[in-house]
Amino acid sequence: KRCCCLRMVCRLCRRRPRPPKPNRNPRIRVAAPTPQQSEVLGISVAYLASKFRKEVSAVFGDEDPNYYEVNKKMLYSEIAKGRFIKCPRDGREGCSYVDAVNLLEPGHTQPATLMLSWSWHYTVETVVGALSRWCRINGKDPRKVFVWQCALCNNQFRVEESKAKGEWESFETFKDMFEKRMAPPSHILSLMAPWDCPVNTTRIWCVFEKHMAVVKNHKFDVILPEEEDAKFQHALETSGMQPIWELFSKVDIQSAQATSEIDRQNILHLVDPEVDVQDPKAYSKKCSKLNAEVVSRLQSMFAMLAVDNINKRVAKKKHVPLPAFAHAAWLLESLRADKQNIEYAKQLYAKGMAQSEKEGTTNTFDHARLLMKYAAHLSRNGMVEGQILGKQYLAQADALFQKLNATVTAEYGELLKDRANALAVAGDYDGQLETMLESRRVLIEAGARHTRAYPNVIKSLARYYGYRKYPRHEVHALFDEARDCWIAIGGEYSVGYGMLLKEMAVFVSGEDTNRAKELFQEAQRVYIAAGCNQTSDYIALLKSIGNFHWEAKDYPEAKRYQLKAKHSAEKLHFTHSMQHGVLLKELARTLATLGEKEEATQVLAESSQILDRLLEERKDAPPADRGAIFRHLQKTKSLQLQVQADDLAVHKQPRQNRSSRGKGRKQEGGAEG
């Protein structure tokens, strides 16, 4: 046993530890840090993985304590490393762990290069193991990575003294301290454990640190402990990521907890000075924006973890289960549906198909599912050739499901739903209805009412009935059934639920404007909370809200939402589509109604150019595929003539409600919008 001069009470003499001797090595000279330097000191990962671990073992034996326990026995106690050392920040006895290491064992501390966003509930092995693993994965030398970790870098003696006296920092002091803390390390590492319900998403400090990383444009990474990463990859290969994806949508800084209530209130006031800190359900636009930024960044990090893992295994020619390709591609599409992510998703599907052919597993259930998912991806995002290929893959998947006698499964029910969408695009509405009813029957027989496919089918059926002027009570009953299903499976924060709310709002807009407005607002909140406000579905929602305001003759609001939809489409490079051409036509109609003739003419020219180009590209496509584009082009040209003639009376007539359109009108975008 070492003597008590190493700050451990000697088990033989039981004497109080003597003050530690400062470094006497003449070759290593340590200048006392200034208060500013002390506040930003970090400790090396190598030191944490070796000497700090040994110190913990000496105190706790074989236990793996969390940092609340470590603080009580090692950071704020008579045997603490900094107990008898003057603090460079205030000159009083008792300093932080990192200051003690800086004085006693030079070379293991430097200005922090990494800030750890974590929770004190994590154990020492969880934290130190994850940091060591991050260095190993990223090729970093742990001796040169210096971490700012609040438990070790804050002076716990002063923290505990303030708690005992009931003293707390003023808001100005708190703000100044936090800005200093975030300034030096331009790289923030978030430790997530357990991976499917991370503790730090419920802690206000952690949520706010992630937000500041976005605001200050700091580099931001996520690290999982090794055992949690294995569980994450297993879920990716088996059950999929959608339920866990939606878990992040419940991140809410107003409901997050803190050890200190004063800290919680100060952080909320930093975000929104006018927020009601006593009511976590009080609406705050700034807090909602923060939540959306944090959710989007977390989803991005987890998607990259999934994709990188698959790419590494493929590069090493290791086997990857086929569902992992589809699930990772779904993550990319849900994250941000821009051209880059769509292309990455397409590459993942292609790699899965290539592996299946190479391994001779093209007659398996997993291959049928991969074909189905790939077909849906191509139908949503492909040009003419991609959509034709999507139809071929859908037919191949259908044949394979039948060959495997797997036609009473949730997957086959989902395939029928996708086929119904394809029939709607082709103008075969009778076939669409028949296929949707068959899809519902299969899902019920397969016991799949608890899956996300079932409420999507019911929503599509309700939308069809609304277009075809079925009795309104039947349509309402279907919408209510779909909503109850989403709530029953815990999907209130999913994109599917947001799409359902949008369709309900469109349907009731002709009979109850206030109810429609409430549903549209709820749909927006769901999309933003789910971090899916950079997708084509969200653009469609903004377009629908713009149309709703136009029909209500609230033209300035209609213009505002249509412009938001236009800017989002341009940001995501979704401008080469029929939907964007139609959006521009509707925006031009609103501009003309407001008397902005020059702007309306310019937007109409852009709409005509897009639709003309699409018609040229589809010259060899079936007439049904070209019909909708041709009709919208004719309407655009007709509107151009009316704008040139300054015939505003035509523009002021509100268009007919969608729910009362005739049977001859083609549904834009099929059953899924």
LOSE-900957 format. One record per residue (C-alpha): z, x, y. Coordinates in steps of 0.02 Angstrom, whole numbers, plus 32768, in hexadecimal, padded with zeros to 4 digits. Each point is the difference from the previous one (the first is absolute). Layout:
// residues N
ZXY/...
This chain:
// residues 673
800080008000/7FD8803D80AE/808A8014807E/80297F7C8080/7FAE8063808C/7F627FA67FC8/80517F608041/80337FBD7F55/80BD7FF27FE6/803380827F7F/80387FAC7F60/807F808A7FE2/805B801180A5/7FD87F538046/7FFD804B80AE/7FA77FB78093/7F5680548017/7FF8808A8080/7F7F7FFC808B/7F5D80497FBE/7FCD80AC803A/7F5F80098063/7F6D80657FC3/802580BC8006/7F58803F7FC2/7FC38073808C/7F4B7FE67FCC/800A7F448021/80347FD580B0/801E7F498026/7FFE7FC980B4/80697F668022/7F887F6E8016/80007F9D80A1/80317F487FF5/7F487FD0800A/7FD180787F74/80917FC57F94/7FC97F4A800C/7F5580247FB5/8031807C7F78/7FC17FDA7F51/803880457F5A/7F8880487F7E/7FD47F9D7F65/801F809E7F99/80B58007803D/801A7F487FD8/7FB880167F52/806E80967FD8/809F80208061/801E7F4E803F/7FEC7FBD7F4F/807F807F7FC1/807D7FD08086/7FEE7F487FD0/801B802C7F48/809D8064802C/804C7F688055/7FBD7F6F7F95/7FE380527F58/7F7B7FA67F99/7FFB7F6A8075/7F6B7FDD806F/80517FBF80A1/7FAC7FA3808C/800D804280B1/808F7F8D8032/806880577F7B/7FBC80AC8030/802E7FE080B5/80B37FD27FD5/8022809B7F96/7F8980868040/7FC37FDB80B1/809B7FB78051/809980477FA9/807480967FFA/7F8980597F8A/7F637FDD8067/7F938099801E/800B7FEA80BD/80B77FCC800A/803E809D805D/7F5F802F805B/7FE67FDC80B8/7F777F81801C/7F7680498070/7FE37F538049/80AC7FE3804E/806480A07FDD/80857FA57F9A/8039802C7F50/7F9F7FAA7F76/7F42800A7FF7/7F717FB47F9D/7FCE80407F55/7F5E804A8041/805A805F808C/807A80487F80/7F70803B7F92/7FAA80498098/809A806B8028/803A802E7F50/7F5C80117FA2/7F748029807B/7F4C7FEC7FCB/80157F517FB6/7FF37FA180A5/7F7A7FF28085/7FBF7F798075/7FD67F6C7F8F/7F4D7FF07FC2/80217F5E7FA3/80697F678024/80427F9E7F6C/80037F42800E/807A7FC97F79/80A17FA27FD8/80B080407FE3/80047F937F64/7F8D807E7FAA/805280837F91/7FF680BC8018/7F8D80177F6A/7F8C7F76803D/7FED805080AD/7FFB80B87FD0/7F907FE07F69/7F847F9B8069/7FF980868088/7FE280897F7F/7F797F967FAD/7FAA7FE180A7/7FF880BC8020/7FBB801E7F52/7F7A7F78800B/7FC6803780AD/800480BB7FDD/808B8021807E/807A80917FF4/80AE7FAC7FFB/80488097805A/7F917FD98096/80177F438006/80957FD4806F/803F7F4E7FF6/805E7F9D8083/80737F8F7F9A/807D7F9D8067/809380147F87/7FF480BE8007/7FBF801880B0/806F7F8A8063/80B380388022/805F7F8B7F8C/80A78035804B/7FCE7FB580A7/7FB37F677FAF/80A07FD87FA1/806C80228099/7F9A7F848066/800E7F7F7F76/80BD80157FF7/80107FE980BE/7F847F718004/7F9380608079/7F437FEA8001/7F74804E8065/7FBA7FA08094/7F4E7FC27FF1/7FBE808B8072/805A80877F9C/7FC07FB57F5E/7F4C7FFA8041/800780B5803D/8049803A7F5A/7F7D7FA57F9A/7F6E80448065/804180B27FE8/80147FDF7F48/7F4B7FC37FEB/7FAF8085806D/7FFF80A47F9C/7FC77FD47F4E/7F527FB7800E/80047FD87F47/80697F727FB7/801D7FEC7F46/803C7F577FC1/806080017F5C/7FE57F5B7FA3/80727FD57F6F/7FFD7F977F99/7F457FF4801A/7FF47F427FE8/80947FD78071/802280968070/80AB80018051/7FC3804C80A2/7F8F7F6C802A/80A07F9D801D/805380848070/7FDC7FF280B9/7FFE80BC8021/7F7C801A7F79/7F917F72803C/800B803F80B3/7FDB80B47FCE/7F607FC67FAA/7FD07FA0809B/801C8098806F/7F9380677F8C/7F727F868023/80217FF780BC/800D80BD8018/7F7080207F88/806C806F7F91/7FC5802D7F53/804E7F857F85/800F80137F43/80567FA17F74/805580587F6F/80427FB37F60/807E80517F8A/7FAC80367F5F/80437F727F94/7FD27F7F8086/7F508046800C/7FEC7FE97F44/80367F498010/7F877FE88090/7F6F80447F9B/80307F947F6A/7FFC7F64806D/7F5780348045/7FBC800D7F4F/80497F5D7FBE/803C7F71806E/7FAB802C80A4/8043801A80AE/7FEF7F598059/80B67FC47FEC/804280A9803A/7F808008808B/80467F5E8044/80B080487FF8/7FD8806D8097/7FD07F658063/80B97FD28001/802A80998069/80597FB98099/80588070807D/80657F6E8044/804B7FE07F54/801780B87FD2/80B180437FF0/805C80958049/80AA804D7FDF/80247FF080BA/7FE07F588053/7FF2805A80A8/7F73806C7FB8/7FA77F647FC3/800A7FAD80AB/7FC9809F805A/7F6780137F90/7FCE7F4A8019/8011801580BC/7F91809B7FF7/7F7A7F967FAC/80147F65806C/807C80018092/7FFF7F418001/801D7FE27F46/80947F967FC7/805F807F7F96/80777F7B7FBD/7F787F927FB4/7F92805C7F7F/7F8B7F697FF9/7FDE7FFD80BB/7F47801F801F/7FD280A48054/7F4A802E8018/802A80BA800E/806A7FFE7F62/7F767FA57FA1/7F8380838039/8075808B7FC6/80147FAB7F55/7F437FF57FEC/7FE880B9802C/808580377F84/7FBC7F917F74/7F4F803D801C/803680B77FFB/80687FE97F61/7F727FA67FA9/7F89808A8033/807280867FB7/80167FA57F5A/7F457FE17FF2/7FDD80B8801B/8083802E7F7C/7FA87F907F83/7F50803D8027/803080B98003/80557FF17F57/7F657FB17FB1/7F89807E804E/806A80937FC2/80047FBB7F4F/7F457FDF8001/7FDF80B18041/806980477F72/7FA07F907F85/809E7FA47FCF/7FFD7F4B7FC6/80247F7C8084/80217F4C7FC5/7F737F8F8040/80727F86805D/803A8090806F/7F518012804A/7FF77F47802F/80B27FFB8043/7FE9809C806C/7F5B7FBC8044/80577F5D802B/808380638060/7F7980548069/7FA97F5C8028/80A37FAA802E/80368092806C/7F718006807C/7F5A7FB67FD1/7F9380788063/7F6480557FBB/805C809E7FCD/80827FA77F95/7F7C7F8C7FB7/7F9B80997FCC/809B80537FB5/80247F607F9E/7F4C7FFC7FC1/801180B57FC5/809F7FD57FA0/7FA87F6F7FA7/7F6D80727FD7/807680847FB8/80547F7C7F95/7F587FC37FBF/7FC980B27FDA/80A180267FA1/7FF17F5F7F9B/7F4E802A7FCC/803080B37FD6/80957FCC7F95/7FA07F737FAC/80747F74803C/7F7B7F8E8049/802A7F757F84/80B77FF18031/80627F818065/802A80838083/7F4780268018/7FDC7F468017/80867FF88087/7FBB809A8056/7F517FB48000/80447F60804C/805E805B808B/7F6C80718025/7F8C7F688009/80757FAB807D/8007809F8068/7F42800F8008/7FEB7F478029/807B800E8091/7FC880A58049/7F52802A7FBE/7F567FED804F/7F737FA67FA4/7FF680807F74/80BD80037FEE/800B7F437FF6/7F787FF97F7C/805C80867F9C/80A17F9D8018/7FB07F677FB1/7FC7806A7F6D/80AE80487FE5/804D7F52800B/7F897FC27F7A/802880977F92/80BB7FE28015/7FEA7F477FD4/7FA0802E7F61/808380817FCF/80917F868019/7FA77F837F90/7FD980867F7E/80B9802F7FFC/80367F487FF5/8062801980A1/7FC57F64805B/80AE7FB3800C/804F80898069/8033801380B5/7F7980858015/7F767F8C7FC4/803F7F778074/7FF2807D8090/7F4F802C7FC9/7FD07F488008/80467FF880B1/7F9180948032/7F6A7FAC7FAF/80237F618063/7FFB806780A0/7F5880497FCD/7FBC7F517FDE/803A7FC780AD/7FA280928051/7F657FCE7F9E/800F7F4B803B/80277FB67F54/80937F938037/80027F927F65/800A809C7F94/808880438073/806C7F657FE8/7FE880007F44/802E80B97FF3/809B7FED806F/803F7F707F94/7FE080697F64/805E8091804E/80977F928024/7FFD7FBD7F4D/7FFB80B07FB6/808F803D806D/806C7F6C7FD0/7FDB80157F46/802580BA800D/80A97FDB8050/7FCB805D809D/803E7F8A8086/807A80878035/7F72807B8025/7FAB801880A8/7F597FC67FBA/803C7F4B7FEC/802D7FD880B7/7F5E80558035/7F9C7F8B7F90/805E7F678040/7FE3803780B3/7F4580147FE0/7FFC7F547FB0/805A7FB28096/7F8580558076/7F6D7FBB7F9C/80487F508002/801A800E80BC/7F4A8030801C/7FC27F757F8D/80667F7B8059/806F7FD27F6E/80957F8F802A/807180618074/809D7FDD7F9C/7FB180597F69/7FD88099806A/80B180048047/80487FF27F50/7F9B80977FC6/803280688098/80B77FD47FE3/7FF280317F48/7FB580A9802E/8088801E8082/808B7FD47F84/7FB4807A7F82/80008090807D/80B57FDE802E/80337FF17F48/7FB980AC7FD6/80478051809E/7F57801A8053/802A7FC080AE/7FD380AA8049/7F5A80157FA4/7F507FFB8044/7FD97F6F7F8A/808A7F9A8051/7FBC802B80AC/7F527FC67FCB/804A7F5C7FC1/80587FE180A6/7F5C8020805C/7FA27F817F95/808B7F808017/7FF8801A80BD/7F437FE88003/800E7F607F9A/80867FAD806C/7FB7803B80A7/7FA07F5D8015/80987F907FEA/809980638039/7FE1808C807D/80B68034800E/801180107F44/7F5F80667FF8/804080758088/80A4801A7FA0/7FA280287F5F/7F8C807B8058/80968059804E/805880087F58/7F6380467FAF/7FF780888085/80B680307FE2/7FE1800C7F44/7F6980728015/805B8071807B/809F80077F96/7F99802C7F66/7FAC808F8060/7F557FAF7FE4/7FCA7FE780B4/7F71807D7FEB/7F9C7FA27F7E/7F6A7F8C7FFE/80737F6F7FD3/8063801A80A0/7F5F80048065/7FD17F597FB1/80AA7FBB8033/7FE7803680B6/7F537FB17FFD/80477F5C7FBE/80877FFE8087/7F7A801D8084/7F9B7F6D7FBD/809B7F937FFF/801F802280B9/7F497FE28028/80047F567FAD/809F7FDA8063/7F9E8031809F/8078808E8023/7F7180788024/806480958046/806B80067F61/7F637FED7F95/7FB38094805A/809E80687FEA/80077FE97F43/7F4580157FE7/800480A38062/8093803B7F96/7F9C7FD97F63/7F68805B8047/8063809C802D/805580037F55/7F587FF37FA8/7FBA808E8068/8099806B7FDF/7FEE7FE67F44/7F4080118004/7FE67F4E7FC2/7F737FDC8079/7F727FFC7F82/80227F577FB1/7FD27F498013/80B57FD8802C/7FF980778095/7F5B7FB8803A/804B7F507FFC/809C803E805C/7F938046808C/7FA07F5D800C/80A37F9E8013/8042807D8081/7F5F7FEE8064/80127F427FFD/80B180128048/7FC6807A8085/7F737F8B8033/807A7F6F800B/806C80688075/7F668024806C/7FF080B87FCC/7F457FF37FE5/7FD680BA8006/808480307F7F/7FCD7F6E7F90/7F4A80378003/803080B27FCF/806F7FC67F70/7F797F897FC0/7F80808C7FFE/807980687F97/801A7F6D7F88/7F457FE57FEB/7FE580B87FDE/808380017F75/7FBD7F617FAD/7F4A803B800D/802F80A57FAC/805D7FA57F75/7F6A7F8F7FE0/7F8D80977FF5/807480567F84/80087F647F95/7F457FDC7FFC/7FFE80147F43/80A17F9D7FE5/7FFF7F4C7FBC/7FDE7F798084/80B27FBD7FEF/804680A98035/7F908006809A/80137F498032/80A8800D8058/7FCA80998064/7F5E7FA98034/805D7F63803A/807B80648069/7F718064804B/7FA77F5F8034/80A07FBF8051/801680A5805C/7F507FF98046/80187F4A8032/80A0802E805B/7FA3808D8059/7F857F828047/808D7F8E8038/805B808F8057/7F6180368059/7FE77F4D803B/80B77FFD803A/80187F607F9C/80BF800A7FFD/80177F487FD6/7FC780257F50/807F808B7FEE/80907F93803A/7FEC7F857F72/8081802C7F7B/7FB2801B7F58/80247F8E7F6D/80A080257F9F/7FE380697F65/80547F807F8F/7F7D7F7C802E/7F6180677FE5/7F797FB47F95/7FD380327F4F/7F6280578038/805F80838063/801580A67FA7/80B380407FF1/800E80A6805B/804680857F90/801D7F947F66/80A57FBF7FC0/80628098803A/7FBE7FFE80B5/
